[in-house]
Amino acid sequence: MSLDEKLAIGCKAAELRKAGDEEGASRLLRTAPLPPYLAKVAKEKIGVDFLINGGWNLSEAEAEFGKDWLSK
């Protein structure tokens, strides 16, 4: 996903928050890839279930760490 696409998601999420749609903003933000370093910290500090059940886009973390990085 390009930086412009990520920025567009962030701007749209900000608009949703401003309109009072916190749930919609959170859902939209999870469609943008979670940066690998944040995914790694979340896995270590919060747990794998948070990442799996939260619906996070982990495509960049999988590209960097491998498809099986969550189970390692």
N, C-alpha and C positions, 0 to 999 in steps of 0.2 A: 504494500500500500504506500502510495507516495505521501510526502510531507503535506502537500496541498490537500489531499483527501483526509488526512488525519486532522489538519486544521479545520476543515469544513465540518467534520464531525464534532470537534470541540466547540465551534461557534454555534452549531445547531443545538448542541446540548445546553449551552449557556442560555440560548433563547428559550428552551423548554423550561429550564430552572426559573428564569425570570417570569415566565408565564405560570409558574406554580406546579409544573409537572416534573417533580423530582424523580418519580419512577421512570418516566419516559427518558429523562436525561441520563439516568444511570444505565438503563437498558441500551441506549444509543452509544454511550461511552465504552461499553463492553464489546462493541463491534470493532473498535479500533484495536490493532495488535498491542498487547501488553508488552512493553520493552523487556527484553530478556533479563536484564539485571533486576527489574522489579518482580518478574515472575519467579526468579530464583529466590529472592528474599521472601516473597509471599509463601513459597513452598516451605522454606526453612522455618519461618516464624509463625505462620498461620496454619499451614498444612495443605496437603494435596487436595483434600475434599473441598476446601474453599475455592481452589482454582477450577476443579472439575464441575462442581455444582453451581458455581457462580456464572457460568456461561461466558467466561473470558475468552477472548481471541488469543490463542497461544501460538499462532503461526510463526512469529519471529523467534520465540523461545525454542520451538521445535526445530527451526532451521539452524539455530546456533548450537543447541545442546543435543539434538537428535530426537527422533520420534518417541523414544522410550524414557526420556529424561524424568518424567514424573514418577516412574516406578523404580528409579535407581535410588 
